[in-house]
Amino acid sequence: MDPLTIIVAALSAGATAAAKDTASQAVKDAYAGLKSIIQKRFADKSKPELVLKQHEADPKTWEKPLRKTLEDAKTDQDPQVLESAQKLLELVHPEQHAQGQFNVQTTGTVQGQQIGNFGTQSNVFGK
């Protein structure tokens, strides 16, 4: 997953989980921490704050505006934001993290790598 997708996925998962009474305090704290870091980047900017707040209330509807807002603010280039997002995803989806779903590391030359769920890929190498 690219960093922006990880951040959006974490905010969506955190908003959904934190809204439930069954969410652990660790999940709620991790979600609040991620939001706090992102909100600091939006200081004195009302539109990004509004998008983040609306996304919390309705993640599916506000996912695309949130993605654009985060991209414009270059949050995907902030290691602290990415680290917090990954930590939140680990807490919300421990079974997927154990499978390595949210932690991708590639070294060396790669041709035809696909990351994500339910993708389709066709590769033609050479002539």
Number of C-alpha atoms within 10 A of each C-alpha: 16 11 18 20 13 21 25 20 21 26 25 23 21 27 22 16 17 22 12 10 8 8 15 14 11 13 21 19 14 23 26 17 16 23 20 13 15 20 15 11 16 17 10 10 11 9 11 22 19 12 20 24 16 16 21 22 15 14 21 10 11 17 20 14 15 24 19 14 18 21 13 11 15 12 20 19 12 14 11 14 22 19 15 19 27 22 20 28 27 20 20 24 15 15 11 13 16 11 9 12 17 21 14 9 7 7 5 5 5 7 9 10 8 10 12 10 8 5 7 7 7 5 8 7 6 4 3
